Amino acid sequence: MKKYNKSTIFLAILAISTIGIADDKIFESAKSSLDMDAEIIKVLYDNNQVDTVCPKQSVGCYISKDGGMILLSDSIPSDHKDVVLLGLYSDYLQHNNTGLIDNSLTCDLKVKYLADSNKSKLSKLYSSQCDAIYRNKVIVMN
């Protein structure tokens, strides 16, 4: 069995707690933006679970079973992690409060979050994805 020194253990605990604090801030941002309330749910960072449970080619998903959980890839690029997590929290909050998930609302929330964070390139990328979703809804409704 490997021996770990105290500084290695401390750094690991610090990293895990920092992720938790960041996730809490993102959850509070989603709650505030949607004006919806719910208890925070667990986020599990695990590529294997994402590959097994979530839709193919996704980096994460919200699961409503047993009170809810978010699965998120542990290798998601850092510039996308917060906005993907915000979207999944949005899905959870909407489902928890209304029983439904409005994908265009989640999309718009992510675009606004990126714009407010001065990430204009990502904001434009996500905005074009939202436009594609909206166009598909208009076609279906016609």
C-alpha positions in Angstrom: 0.0 0.0 0.0 1.3 3.5 -0.9 2.0 5.9 1.9 0.8 9.4 1.4 2.3 12.4 3.2 0.1 14.9 5.0 0.6 17.6 2.3 -0.6 15.3 -0.5 -3.7 14.4 1.5 -4.3 18.1 2.4 -4.1 19.1 -1.3 -6.5 16.4 -2.3 -9.1 17.5 0.3 -8.6 21.1 -0.6 -9.2 20.3 -4.3 -12.4 18.4 -3.5 -13.8 21.1 -1.2 -13.0 23.8 -3.8 -15.0 21.9 -6.4 -17.9 21.6 -4.0 -17.9 25.3 -3.3 -17.7 26.2 -7.0 -20.6 23.8 -7.7 -22.7 25.4 -4.9 -22.2 28.9 -6.5 -23.3 27.6 -9.9 -26.4 26.0 -8.3 -27.3 29.2 -6.5 -26.8 31.1 -9.8 -29.2 28.6 -11.6 -31.8 29.0 -8.8 -31.6 32.8 -8.9 -31.8 33.0 -12.7 -34.8 30.6 -12.9 -36.4 32.0 -9.7 -36.9 28.3 -8.6 -36.1 26.6 -5.3 -34.9 23.1 -4.4 -32.3 21.4 -2.4 -28.9 21.0 -4.1 -28.3 17.5 -5.5 -25.1 15.5 -5.7 -22.7 15.9 -8.6 -20.7 12.8 -9.4 -17.7 13.3 -11.7 -17.1 9.9 -13.3 -16.4 9.2 -17.0 -17.5 5.6 -16.7 -20.9 6.5 -15.2 -21.4 9.1 -17.9 -20.6 6.6 -20.6 -22.9 4.0 -19.1 -25.9 6.1 -18.1 -26.0 9.3 -20.1 -26.9 9.8 -23.8 -24.1 8.9 -26.2 -21.7 11.7 -27.0 -22.8 13.7 -23.9 -20.5 14.9 -21.2 -23.1 14.6 -18.5 -26.7 14.3 -17.6 -29.3 14.8 -14.9 -31.0 11.7 -13.5 -34.2 12.2 -11.6 -34.2 8.7 -9.9 -34.0 8.6 -6.1 -34.2 12.3 -5.6 -31.8 13.2 -8.4 -28.2 13.3 -9.3 -26.0 14.9 -11.9 -23.4 12.8 -13.6 -20.6 14.8 -15.2 -17.4 13.8 -17.0 -14.3 14.2 -15.0 -12.4 15.1 -18.2 -14.7 17.9 -19.4 -12.7 21.0 -20.6 -12.5 23.5 -17.8 -13.9 26.3 -20.0 -17.1 24.3 -20.5 -17.5 22.6 -17.1 -19.3 25.5 -15.3 -21.8 26.2 -18.1 -22.6 22.5 -18.6 -23.1 22.1 -14.9 -25.3 25.2 -14.9 -27.4 23.6 -17.6 -27.8 20.4 -15.8 -28.8 22.2 -12.6 -31.3 24.1 -14.7 -32.8 20.9 -15.9 -33.0 19.6 -12.3 -34.6 22.7 -11.0 -37.2 22.8 -13.8 -38.0 19.1 -13.4 -38.2 19.4 -9.7 -40.5 22.5 -9.8 -42.7 21.8 -12.8 -42.2 18.2 -13.8 -40.9 19.4 -17.3 -37.6 20.5 -18.8 -37.6 23.3 -21.3 -34.4 22.9 -23.4 -34.6 26.3 -24.9 -34.9 27.9 -21.4 -31.8 25.9 -20.3 -30.0 27.0 -23.5 -30.8 30.7 -23.0 -29.7 30.4 -19.4 -26.3 29.1 -20.5 -25.8 31.8 -23.1 -26.7 34.5 -20.5 -24.3 33.0 -18.0 -21.4 32.9 -20.5 -22.2 36.5 -21.7 -22.3 37.7 -18.0 -18.9 35.9 -17.4 -17.3 37.8 -20.4 -16.9 34.5 -22.4 -18.1 35.9 -25.7 -16.7 33.2 -27.9 -18.4 30.4 -25.9 -21.5 32.5 -25.6 -21.8 32.8 -29.4 -21.1 29.0 -29.8 -23.9 28.1 -27.3 -26.2 30.8 -28.8 -25.9 29.2 -32.2 -26.7 25.8 -30.7 -29.8 27.3 -29.0 -30.9 28.8 -32.3 -30.7 25.4 -33.9 -32.9 23.9 -31.2 -35.4 26.8 -31.5 -35.5 26.4 -35.3 -36.2 22.7 -34.9 -39.2 23.5 -32.6 -40.6 25.9 -35.1 -40.4 23.3 -37.9 -42.1 20.8 -35.7 -44.9 23.2 -34.7 -45.7 24.1 -38.3 
